[in-house]
Each structure stands twice: as C-alpha cells, then as structure tokens.
Amino acid sequence: MIDGLISGRLHGAPEERTGKNGAPFVVAKVLAASCDGENIIVNVISFESATCKALRHLADGDSLALAGSLTPRVWTDKQGAARPSLDMVAHQVLSAYGIERKSSSEDFK
C-alpha cells in the first residue's frame, strides 16, 4: 500500500454501512483529476469515527482532500478499455465545511 493524499469531488453521497461485527463505516467515491485531464475514480472507505462523521456531512459534488492508504487498481469500461482507479482507506478528511467549523472553534481564537 501507498500512503497518499488525494483531492477531488464526491461522486454521489457517502453511505454509512455496518460491518458484520456491528461497527459502522462509510464508503464514498471521489473523482480526482489526473495530469492528462482524465478523472480517476477513488473508492474510499473509512472506519475512524471522526473521518466517518466528516464524510457523512458532505454531499454529491463537494470538494475534499483525503489522506490514507492507497491501493492502485484497474477496471474495464463498457468499450473494453482498461482504466486506472484507486482504493483508499481514509484516515483524514479536509473540506471547506471542516475548515469553517474548526476556525470558528475556541481552539483557533
């Protein structure tokens, strides 16, 4: 795995799910732009409560940055072309919502 930082826009709303052991987690898809102008799909999963909470407050199309472990993948589109994608286990989320909330807290005054 690769420790990485990605930024992009949410593709669809993040979904909260429950694992077999009863622990909640959140999954999301992020479209991140590559250097050639194509979008790369990043399949995101998070198990940490603060990260899950931050993701649940975001909606389709919101911009964000995520830090975590990356695993490169390849998928085949309907035309048979191989496309790159990434799987990420997110540990941190940064969004405009989070910055606004933190900057208004007492810790930053």
C-alpha distances in whole Angstrom, upper triangle without the diagonal:
4,7,9,13,14,18,20,23,23,23,25,26,23,24,24,24,24,22,24,25,26,24,23,20,20,19,19,19,19,20,19,21,19,22,24,25,23,21,18,17,14,14,14,14,15,17,18,22,22,20,21,24,24,22,25,28,26,28,27,27,26,24,21,18,15,13,10,6,6,5,8,11,15,18,22,24,28,29,27,25,21,19,16,14,11,10,9,10,12,14,16,19,21,24,28,29,27,28,32,32,30,33,36,35,37,34,34,38
4,6,10,12,15,18,21,21,23,25,25,23,24,25,25,26,24,27,27,28,25,24,21,20,19,19,18,17,18,16,18,17,19,21,23,21,20,16,16,14,14,14,15,16,18,19,22,22,19,21,24,23,21,25,27,25,27,26,26,25,22,19,16,13,11,8,5,5,6,9,12,16,19,23,25,29,30,27,25,21,19,15,14,10,10,9,10,12,13,15,17,19,22,26,27,25,26,30,30,28,31,34,33,35,32,32,36
4,7,10,14,17,20,20,22,24,24,22,23,24,24,25,24,27,27,27,24,23,20,19,18,18,18,17,18,16,18,18,19,22,23,22,20,17,17,14,15,14,14,14,16,16,20,19,16,19,21,20,19,23,24,23,25,25,24,23,20,17,14,11,7,6,4,6,9,11,15,19,21,25,27,31,32,30,27,24,21,17,15,12,11,9,10,10,10,12,14,16,19,23,24,22,23,26,26,25,27,30,29,31,29,28,32
4,7,10,13,16,17,19,22,22,20,22,23,24,26,25,28,28,28,25,24,20,19,18,17,16,14,15,13,15,14,16,19,20,19,17,14,15,12,13,12,14,14,17,17,20,19,16,18,21,18,18,21,22,21,23,22,21,20,17,14,10,8,6,6,6,6,10,11,15,18,20,24,25,29,30,29,26,23,20,16,14,11,11,9,10,9,10,11,12,14,16,20,22,20,20,24,24,23,25,28,28,30,28,27,31
4,7,10,14,15,18,20,20,18,21,22,24,26,26,29,29,29,25,23,20,18,17,16,15,12,13,11,13,13,15,18,18,18,16,14,14,11,13,12,14,14,17,17,19,17,14,17,19,16,16,19,20,18,20,20,19,17,14,11,7,6,4,7,9,9,12,13,16,19,21,25,25,29,30,29,26,24,20,17,14,12,12,10,11,9,10,9,10,10,13,16,18,17,17,21,21,20,22,25,25,28,25,24,28
4,7,10,12,14,17,18,16,19,21,23,25,25,29,29,29,26,23,20,17,16,13,12,9,10,7,9,10,13,16,15,15,12,10,11,9,11,11,14,14,18,18,20,18,15,17,19,16,14,18,19,16,17,17,15,14,11,8,6,5,7,9,10,9,12,13,15,17,19,22,23,26,27,27,24,21,18,14,12,10,11,9,12,10,12,11,10,10,12,15,17,16,17,20,21,21,23,25,26,29,27,26,29
4,7,10,12,15,16,15,19,21,23,26,27,30,31,30,27,24,20,18,16,13,12,8,8,6,8,10,13,16,14,14,11,11,11,10,13,12,15,16,19,19,20,18,15,17,18,15,13,17,17,14,15,14,12,11,7,6,4,6,9,12,14,13,16,16,18,19,21,23,23,26,27,27,25,22,19,16,14,12,14,12,14,12,14,12,10,9,10,12,15,15,15,18,19,19,21,24,25,28,26,24,28
4,7,9,12,14,14,17,20,23,26,27,30,31,30,27,24,21,17,15,12,10,6,5,4,7,10,13,15,13,12,9,9,10,9,12,12,15,17,20,20,22,20,16,17,18,15,13,16,16,13,13,11,9,8,6,6,7,9,12,14,16,15,17,17,18,19,19,22,21,24,25,25,23,21,17,15,13,13,14,13,16,14,16,14,12,11,10,12,15,15,16,19,20,21,22,25,26,29,28,26,29
4,6,9,11,12,15,18,21,24,26,29,30,29,26,23,20,16,14,10,9,5,5,7,9,13,16,17,14,13,10,11,10,10,12,12,15,17,20,21,21,19,16,16,17,14,12,14,14,10,9,8,5,5,4,6,9,11,14,16,18,17,19,19,19,20,20,22,21,23,25,26,23,22,18,17,15,14,15,15,17,15,17,15,12,12,10,12,14,15,16,18,20,21,22,24,26,29,28,27,30
4,6,7,8,12,15,17,21,23,26,27,26,23,20,17,13,11,7,6,4,6,9,12,15,19,20,17,15,12,12,10,9,10,10,13,14,18,19,19,18,15,14,15,13,10,11,12,8,7,5,5,6,7,8,10,11,15,16,18,17,19,19,19,20,19,21,20,22,24,25,24,22,19,17,15,14,14,14,15,14,16,15,12,12,11,13,14,15,17,19,20,21,23,25,26,29,29,28,31
4,7,8,11,15,17,21,23,26,28,26,24,21,18,14,11,8,5,5,6,10,13,16,19,20,17,15,11,11,9,10,10,11,14,16,19,21,21,21,17,16,18,16,12,13,14,11,9,6,6,8,10,11,13,14,17,18,20,18,19,19,18,18,17,19,17,19,21,22,21,20,17,16,14,14,14,15,17,16,19,18,15,16,15,17,17,19,21,22,23,25,27,28,29,33,32,31,34
4,7,9,13,15,19,21,24,26,24,23,19,16,13,10,7,7,8,10,14,16,20,23,23,21,18,15,15,12,12,12,12,14,16,19,20,20,20,17,15,16,15,12,12,13,10,7,4,7,9,12,13,16,16,19,20,21,20,21,21,20,21,19,21,19,20,23,24,24,23,20,19,16,17,16,16,18,17,20,19,16,18,16,18,17,19,22,22,23,25,27,28,29,33,33,32,35
4,6,10,13,16,19,22,24,22,20,16,14,10,9,7,8,10,12,16,19,22,25,26,23,21,18,17,14,14,12,12,13,14,17,18,17,17,15,13,13,12,9,8,9,7,5,5,8,9,12,13,15,15,19,20,21,21,22,23,22,23,22,24,22,24,27,28,27,26,23,22,19,18,17,16,17,16,18,18,15,16,14,16,15,17,20,20,20,23,25,26,26,30,30,30,32
4,7,10,13,16,19,21,19,17,13,10,7,6,4,7,10,13,16,19,22,26,27,24,22,18,17,14,13,11,9,9,10,13,14,14,14,12,9,10,10,6,6,9,7,7,8,11,11,13,12,14,13,16,17,18,18,20,21,21,22,21,24,23,25,28,28,27,26,23,21,18,16,15,14,14,13,15,15,13,15,14,16,15,16,19,20,20,21,24,25,25,29,28,28,31
4,6,10,13,16,18,15,14,10,8,5,5,6,10,13,16,19,22,25,29,30,27,25,21,20,16,15,12,10,10,11,12,14,14,15,13,9,11,12,9,7,11,10,10,11,14,14,17,16,17,16,19,18,20,20,21,22,21,23,22,24,24,25,29,29,28,27,24,23,19,18,16,15,15,14,16,17,15,18,17,20,18,19,22,23,22,24,27,27,27,31,30,31,34
4,7,10,14,15,12,10,7,6,4,7,9,13,15,19,21,25,28,31,33,31,28,24,23,19,17,14,12,10,10,10,12,11,13,12,8,9,12,9,7,11,12,13,14,18,17,19,18,19,17,19,18,20,20,21,23,23,25,24,27,27,28,32,32,31,30,27,25,22,20,17,16,14,14,16,16,15,18,18,21,19,19,22,23,22,23,27,27,26,30,29,30,33
4,7,10,11,9,8,6,5,6,8,11,14,18,21,23,27,29,33,34,32,30,26,24,20,18,15,13,10,10,10,13,13,15,14,10,12,15,13,11,15,16,16,17,21,20,22,21,21,19,21,19,20,21,21,23,23,25,24,27,27,28,32,31,31,29,27,26,22,20,17,16,15,15,17,18,18,21,22,24,22,22,26,27,25,27,30,30,30,33,32,33,36
4,7,8,6,6,4,6,8,11,14,18,21,24,26,30,32,36,37,35,33,29,27,23,21,17,15,12,12,10,13,13,16,15,12,14,17,15,14,18,19,20,21,24,24,25,24,24,21,22,21,21,22,23,25,25,27,26,29,29,31,34,34,34,32,30,28,24,22,19,18,16,17,18,20,20,24,24,27,25,24,28,29,27,28,32,32,31,33,33,34,37
4,5,5,5,6,7,10,12,15,19,22,25,27,31,32,36,37,36,33,30,27,23,21,17,15,12,12,10,13,14,17,16,14,16,19,17,17,20,21,23,24,26,26,27,25,25,22,22,20,20,21,21,24,23,26,25,28,29,31,34,33,33,31,29,27,24,22,18,17,15,17,18,20,21,25,26,29,27,26,30,31,29,30,34,34,33,35,34,36,39
4,5,7,9,11,14,15,19,22,25,28,30,34,35,39,40,39,36,33,30,26,24,20,19,15,15,13,16,17,21,20,17,20,23,21,20,24,25,26,27,30,30,31,29,29,25,25,23,22,24,23,26,25,28,27,30,31,33,36,35,35,33,31,30,26,24,21,20,18,20,21,24,25,28,30,33,31,30,33,35,33,33,37,38,36,39,38,39,42
4,6,9,11,15,17,20,24,27,30,32,35,37,40,42,41,38,34,32,28,25,22,20,16,15,12,15,15,19,19,17,19,22,21,21,24,26,27,28,31,31,31,29,29,26,25,23,22,24,24,27,27,30,30,33,34,36,39,38,38,35,34,32,28,26,22,21,18,20,20,23,24,28,30,33,31,29,33,34,32,32,36,36,35,37,36,38,41
4,6,10,13,16,19,23,26,29,31,35,37,40,42,40,38,34,31,28,25,22,19,16,15,12,14,14,17,18,15,17,20,19,18,21,23,25,26,29,29,30,28,28,25,25,23,23,25,25,28,28,31,30,33,34,36,39,38,38,36,34,32,29,26,23,21,19,20,20,22,23,27,28,31,28,27,31,32,29,30,34,34,32,34,34,36,39
4,7,10,13,17,20,23,27,28,32,34,37,39,38,35,32,29,26,23,19,17,13,11,8,10,10,14,14,12,14,17,16,15,19,21,23,24,27,26,27,25,24,21,21,20,20,22,23,26,26,29,29,32,33,35,38,37,37,35,32,30,27,24,20,19,15,16,16,18,20,23,25,28,25,24,27,29,26,27,31,31,29,31,30,32,35
4,7,10,14,17,20,24,26,29,31,35,36,35,33,29,26,23,20,17,14,11,9,7,9,8,12,12,9,11,14,13,12,15,17,19,21,23,22,23,21,22,19,20,18,19,21,22,25,25,28,27,30,31,33,36,36,35,33,30,28,25,22,19,17,14,14,15,16,17,20,21,24,22,21,24,26,24,24,28,28,27,29,29,30,33
4,7,10,14,16,20,22,26,27,31,33,31,29,25,23,19,17,13,11,7,6,5,8,8,11,9,7,10,12,10,10,14,15,17,18,21,20,20,18,18,16,16,15,16,17,19,21,22,24,24,27,28,30,33,32,32,29,27,25,21,18,15,13,11,11,12,14,14,18,19,22,20,19,23,24,22,23,27,27,26,29,28,29,32
4,7,11,13,17,19,22,25,28,30,28,26,22,20,16,14,11,8,6,5,7,9,9,11,9,6,9,10,7,8,11,12,13,14,17,16,17,15,16,13,15,14,15,16,18,20,20,22,22,25,25,28,31,30,29,27,24,22,19,16,13,12,10,10,12,13,12,16,16,19,18,17,21,22,21,22,25,26,25,28,28,28,32
4,7,10,14,16,20,22,25,27,25,22,19,16,13,11,7,5,4,7,9,12,13,14,11,9,12,12,9,9,13,12,13,13,15,15,16,14,15,13,14,14,14,14,15,17,17,19,18,21,22,24,27,26,26,23,21,19,15,13,11,10,9,10,13,14,13,16,16,20,19,18,22,23,23,24,27,28,28,31,30,30,34
4,7,10,13,16,19,22,24,22,19,15,14,10,8,6,5,7,9,12,14,15,15,12,10,13,12,8,9,12,10,10,10,12,12,13,12,13,11,14,14,15,14,15,16,16,18,17,20,20,22,25,25,24,22,19,17,13,12,10,10,11,10,13,14,12,14,14,17,17,17,20,22,22,23,26,27,27,31,30,30,33
4,7,10,13,15,19,20,18,16,12,10,7,6,5,6,9,12,15,17,18,18,15,14,16,14,11,13,15,12,11,9,10,11,12,11,12,11,14,14,15,13,14,14,14,15,15,17,17,19,22,22,20,19,15,14,11,10,9,10,12,12,15,15,13,15,15,18,18,19,21,23,23,25,27,29,29,33,32,31,34
4,6,10,12,16,17,15,13,9,8,6,5,7,7,11,13,17,18,19,18,15,15,17,14,11,14,15,12,11,9,9,10,9,9,9,10,13,13,15,13,14,14,14,16,16,18,17,20,22,22,20,19,15,13,10,10,10,10,13,12,15,14,12,13,13,16,17,17,19,21,22,23,25,27,28,31,30,29,33
4,7,10,13,14,12,9,6,6,5,6,9,11,14,17,21,22,23,22,18,18,20,18,15,17,18,14,13,11,9,11,10,10,11,12,15,16,17,14,15,14,14,15,15,17,16,18,20,20,18,17,13,12,10,10,12,12,15,15,18,17,15,15,15,17,19,20,21,23,24,25,27,29,30,34,33,31,34
4,6,10,11,10,8,5,5,6,7,11,12,16,18,21,22,24,22,19,20,21,19,16,19,20,16,16,14,12,12,10,10,10,11,13,15,16,13,15,13,14,15,16,18,17,20,21,22,19,17,13,11,10,10,12,12,16,15,17,16,15,15,14,17,19,20,20,23,24,25,26,29,30,33,32,30,33
4,7,8,6,6,4,6,9,10,14,16,19,21,25,26,27,26,22,23,25,22,20,23,23,19,19,16,14,14,12,13,12,14,16,18,18,16,17,15,16,16,17,18,18,21,21,21,18,17,13,12,11,12,15,16,19,18,21,20,18,17,17,19,21,22,22,25,27,27,28,31,32,35,34,32,35
4,5,6,6,6,7,10,12,15,17,21,23,27,27,29,28,24,26,28,25,22,26,26,23,22,20,17,18,15,15,14,16,17,18,18,15,16,14,15,15,16,18,17,21,21,20,17,15,12,10,11,12,15,16,20,19,22,21,20,19,20,22,25,25,25,28,30,30,31,34,35,38,36,34,37
4,6,7,9,10,14,15,19,21,24,26,30,30,33,31,27,29,31,28,26,29,29,26,25,23,20,21,18,18,17,18,19,21,21,18,19,16,18,17,19,20,20,23,22,22,19,17,14,13,14,15,19,19,23,22,25,24,22,22,22,24,27,27,27,29,32,31,32,35,37,39,37,35,38
4,6,9,10,14,16,20,22,26,28,32,33,35,33,30,31,33,30,28,31,31,27,26,24,21,22,20,20,20,21,22,23,23,20,20,17,18,17,18,19,18,21,20,20,16,16,13,13,14,16,20,21,25,25,27,27,25,25,25,26,29,30,30,32,34,34,35,38,40,43,41,39,42
4,7,9,13,15,19,21,25,27,31,32,33,32,28,29,31,28,25,28,28,24,23,21,18,19,17,18,18,20,22,23,23,21,21,18,19,18,18,19,17,20,19,20,17,16,14,13,14,16,20,21,24,24,27,26,24,23,22,24,27,28,28,30,32,33,33,36,38,41,39,37,40
4,7,10,13,16,19,22,25,29,30,32,31,27,28,29,27,24,27,27,23,22,19,17,18,17,18,18,19,21,22,22,19,19,16,16,14,15,15,14,16,16,17,14,13,10,10,11,14,17,19,22,22,25,25,23,23,22,24,26,28,28,30,32,33,34,36,38,41,40,38,41
4,6,9,13,15,19,22,25,27,28,27,24,24,26,23,20,23,23,20,19,16,14,15,14,15,15,16,18,19,19,16,17,14,14,13,13,14,13,16,17,17,14,13,10,9,9,11,14,16,19,19,22,22,20,20,19,21,23,24,25,27,29,30,31,34,35,38,37,35,38
4,6,10,12,16,19,23,24,26,25,22,22,24,22,19,22,23,20,19,16,15,16,15,15,14,14,16,16,16,13,13,11,10,10,11,13,13,16,17,17,14,12,8,6,6,8,11,12,16,16,20,20,18,19,19,22,24,24,25,28,29,30,31,34,35,38,36,35,38
4,6,9,13,16,20,22,24,23,19,19,22,20,17,19,21,17,17,14,14,15,14,14,14,13,15,15,15,12,12,10,10,10,10,12,12,15,17,17,15,13,9,8,5,6,9,10,14,14,18,18,17,18,18,21,22,23,25,27,28,29,31,33,34,37,35,35,38
4,6,10,13,16,18,20,20,16,16,19,17,14,17,19,16,16,14,14,14,13,12,11,10,12,12,11,9,10,9,10,11,12,15,15,19,20,20,18,15,12,9,6,5,6,7,10,11,14,15,14,16,16,20,21,21,22,25,26,26,28,31,31,34,33,32,35
4,7,10,14,16,18,19,15,14,17,16,13,15,18,16,16,14,15,15,15,14,13,11,13,12,11,10,10,10,10,12,12,15,16,19,21,20,19,17,14,11,8,6,5,6,9,10,14,15,14,17,17,21,21,21,23,26,26,27,29,31,31,34,33,33,36
4,7,10,12,14,15,11,11,14,13,10,13,15,14,14,14,15,15,14,12,11,9,10,9,10,9,11,12,13,15,16,19,20,23,25,24,23,20,17,15,11,8,6,5,6,7,10,11,11,14,15,19,19,18,21,23,23,23,26,28,28,31,29,29,33
4,7,10,12,13,10,9,12,13,10,12,15,14,16,16,18,17,17,14,14,11,11,10,10,11,12,14,15,18,18,21,22,25,28,27,26,23,20,18,14,11,8,6,5,6,9,11,12,15,17,20,20,19,21,24,23,23,26,28,28,30,29,29,33
4,6,8,9,7,6,10,10,9,11,14,14,16,17,19,17,17,14,14,10,11,9,10,12,14,17,18,21,22,25,26,29,31,31,29,27,24,21,17,14,11,8,6,5,7,9,10,14,16,19,18,17,20,22,21,21,24,26,25,27,26,27,30
4,6,9,8,7,10,12,11,12,15,16,19,20,22,20,21,18,17,14,13,11,12,15,17,20,21,24,25,28,29,32,35,33,32,30,27,24,21,17,14,11,8,8,8,11,12,16,18,21,20,18,21,24,22,22,25,26,25,27,26,27,31
4,6,5,6,9,10,11,12,15,16,19,21,22,20,20,17,16,13,12,11,13,16,18,22,23,27,27,31,32,35,37,36,35,32,29,26,23,19,16,13,10,8,7,9,11,14,16,20,18,16,19,21,19,18,22,23,22,24,22,24,27
4,5,5,6,9,10,10,13,15,18,20,22,20,20,17,17,15,15,14,17,19,22,25,26,29,30,33,34,36,39,38,37,35,32,29,25,22,19,16,13,11,10,10,11,15,16,19,17,14,18,19,17,17,21,21,19,22,21,22,25
4,5,5,6,9,10,11,13,17,19,21,18,18,15,15,13,13,14,17,19,22,25,27,30,30,34,34,37,39,39,37,35,32,29,25,22,20,16,14,11,9,8,9,11,13,16,14,11,14,16,13,13,17,18,16,19,17,19,22
4,5,5,6,9,10,11,15,17,18,15,15,12,12,9,10,11,14,16,19,22,23,26,27,30,30,33,36,35,34,31,28,25,21,18,16,13,10,7,6,6,6,9,11,14,13,11,14,16,14,14,18,19,18,21,19,20,24
4,5,5,6,9,10,13,15,17,15,16,13,14,12,13,13,15,17,20,22,23,26,26,29,30,32,35,34,33,31,28,25,22,19,16,13,11,9,9,9,9,12,13,16,14,13,16,18,16,17,20,21,20,23,22,23,26
4,5,5,7,9,12,15,17,15,16,14,15,14,15,16,19,21,23,26,27,29,29,32,32,34,37,37,36,34,31,28,25,22,20,17,15,12,12,11,10,12,12,14,12,11,14,15,13,14,18,18,17,20,20,21,24
4,6,5,7,11,14,15,12,12,10,11,11,13,15,18,19,22,24,26,28,28,31,31,33,36,36,34,32,29,26,23,21,19,16,14,11,11,9,7,8,8,11,8,7,11,12,11,12,15,16,16,19,18,19,22
4,5,5,8,11,12,10,11,9,11,10,13,14,17,18,20,22,23,25,25,28,27,30,32,32,31,29,26,24,20,18,16,14,13,10,11,10,7,9,9,12,10,10,14,15,14,15,18,19,19,23,22,22,25
4,5,8,11,13,12,13,12,14,14,16,17,20,21,23,25,25,27,27,29,29,31,34,34,33,31,28,26,22,21,19,17,15,13,14,13,11,13,12,14,11,12,16,16,15,17,20,20,20,24,23,24,27
4,7,10,12,10,12,12,14,14,17,19,22,23,25,27,28,29,29,31,31,33,35,36,35,33,30,28,24,23,21,19,18,15,16,14,11,12,10,11,8,9,13,13,12,14,17,17,18,21,21,21,24
4,7,9,6,9,9,12,13,16,18,21,21,24,25,25,27,26,29,28,30,32,33,31,30,27,25,22,20,19,17,17,15,16,14,11,11,8,10,8,10,13,13,13,16,18,18,19,23,23,23,25
4,6,6,9,11,14,15,19,20,23,22,24,25,25,26,25,27,26,27,30,31,30,29,25,24,21,20,20,19,19,17,19,17,14,14,11,12,11,13,16,16,16,19,21,21,23,27,27,26,28
4,6,9,11,14,15,19,21,23,22,23,23,23,24,23,24,22,24,26,28,26,26,22,22,19,19,19,18,19,18,20,19,15,15,13,14,14,16,18,19,20,22,24,25,26,30,30,29,31
4,6,9,13,15,19,21,23,22,23,23,23,24,23,24,22,24,26,27,26,25,22,21,18,19,19,18,20,18,21,19,15,15,12,13,13,16,17,18,19,22,23,24,26,30,29,28,30
4,7,10,13,16,19,21,21,23,23,24,25,25,26,25,27,29,30,28,27,24,22,20,19,19,18,19,16,18,16,12,11,8,9,10,12,14,14,16,18,19,20,22,26,26,24,27
4,7,10,14,17,19,19,21,22,23,24,24,26,25,27,29,30,28,26,23,21,18,17,18,16,18,15,17,14,11,9,7,8,10,11,12,14,16,17,18,20,22,25,25,23,26
4,7,10,13,16,16,19,20,21,23,24,26,26,28,30,30,28,26,23,20,17,16,16,14,15,12,13,10,7,6,5,7,9,10,11,13,15,15,17,19,20,24,22,21,24
4,7,10,13,13,17,18,20,22,23,26,26,29,30,30,28,26,22,19,16,14,14,12,13,10,11,8,6,5,6,10,12,11,12,15,16,16,17,20,21,24,22,21,24
4,7,10,10,14,16,18,20,22,25,25,29,30,30,28,25,21,18,15,12,12,9,9,6,7,6,5,6,9,13,14,12,14,17,17,17,19,22,22,25,23,22,26
4,7,9,13,15,18,21,23,26,27,30,32,31,29,26,22,19,16,13,12,8,8,6,6,5,7,9,12,15,17,14,15,19,19,18,20,23,23,25,23,22,26
4,6,10,13,16,19,21,25,26,30,31,30,28,25,22,18,15,11,10,6,5,4,5,7,9,12,15,19,19,17,19,22,22,21,23,26,25,28,25,25,29
4,7,10,13,17,19,23,25,28,30,28,26,23,20,16,14,10,8,5,5,7,8,11,13,16,19,22,23,21,23,26,26,25,27,30,29,31,29,29,33
4,7,10,13,16,19,21,25,26,25,22,19,16,13,10,6,6,5,7,9,11,13,14,17,19,23,24,22,24,27,27,27,29,32,31,34,31,31,35
4,7,10,13,17,19,23,24,22,20,16,14,11,9,6,5,6,9,12,14,16,18,20,22,26,27,26,28,31,31,30,33,35,35,38,35,35,39
4,7,10,14,16,20,21,19,17,13,11,7,6,5,6,9,12,14,17,19,20,22,24,27,28,28,29,32,33,32,34,37,37,40,38,37,41
4,7,10,13,17,18,16,14,10,8,6,5,6,7,11,14,16,20,21,22,24,25,29,30,29,31,34,34,34,37,39,39,42,40,40,43
4,7,10,14,14,12,10,6,5,5,6,8,10,14,17,20,23,25,25,26,27,31,32,32,33,36,37,37,39,42,42,45,43,42,46
4,7,10,11,9,8,6,5,6,7,10,12,15,19,21,25,26,26,27,28,31,32,32,34,37,37,38,40,42,43,46,44,44,47
4,7,8,6,5,5,6,9,10,14,15,19,22,24,28,29,29,30,31,33,35,35,37,39,40,41,43,45,46,49,47,47,50
4,5,5,6,7,7,10,12,15,17,20,24,25,29,30,29,30,30,32,34,35,36,38,39,40,42,44,45,49,47,47,50
4,5,8,10,11,14,15,19,20,24,27,29,32,33,32,33,33,35,36,37,39,41,42,43,45,47,48,51,50,49,52
4,6,9,11,14,16,20,22,26,29,31,35,35,34,35,35,37,38,39,41,43,44,45,47,49,50,54,52,51,54
4,7,9,13,15,19,21,24,28,30,33,34,34,35,35,37,39,40,41,43,44,45,47,49,50,54,52,51,55
4,6,10,13,17,19,23,26,28,32,32,32,33,33,35,37,38,39,41,42,43,45,47,48,52,50,49,52
4,7,10,13,16,20,23,25,29,30,29,30,31,34,35,36,37,39,41,41,43,45,46,49,48,47,50
4,7,10,13,17,20,22,25,26,25,27,27,30,31,32,33,36,37,37,39,42,42,46,44,43,46
4,7,10,13,17,19,22,23,23,24,25,28,29,29,31,33,34,35,36,39,40,43,41,40,43
4,7,10,14,15,19,20,19,21,22,25,26,26,28,31,31,32,34,36,37,40,38,37,41
4,6,10,12,15,16,17,18,20,23,24,24,26,29,29,29,31,34,34,37,35,34,38
4,7,9,13,15,15,18,20,23,24,23,25,28,28,28,31,33,33,36,34,34,37
4,6,9,11,12,15,17,21,21,20,22,25,25,25,27,30,29,32,30,30,34
4,7,9,11,15,17,21,21,19,22,24,24,23,26,28,28,30,28,29,32
4,6,7,11,14,17,17,15,18,21,20,20,23,25,24,27,25,25,29
4,7,10,14,17,17,14,17,20,19,18,21,23,22,24,22,22,26
4,7,10,14,14,11,13,16,15,14,17,19,19,21,19,19,23
4,7,10,10,8,10,13,13,13,15,18,18,21,19,18,22
4,7,8,6,7,11,11,11,13,15,16,19,17,16,20
4,5,5,6,9,10,11,12,14,16,19,18,17,20
4,5,5,6,9,10,11,12,15,18,18,16,18
4,6,5,6,9,10,11,13,16,17,15,18
4,5,5,6,8,10,11,14,14,13,16
4,5,5,6,9,10,13,12,11,13
4,6,5,6,9,12,13,11,13
4,6,5,7,10,11,10,12
4,5,5,8,8,7,10
4,6,8,8,6,8
4,7,8,7,8
4,5,6,7
4,5,5
4,6
4
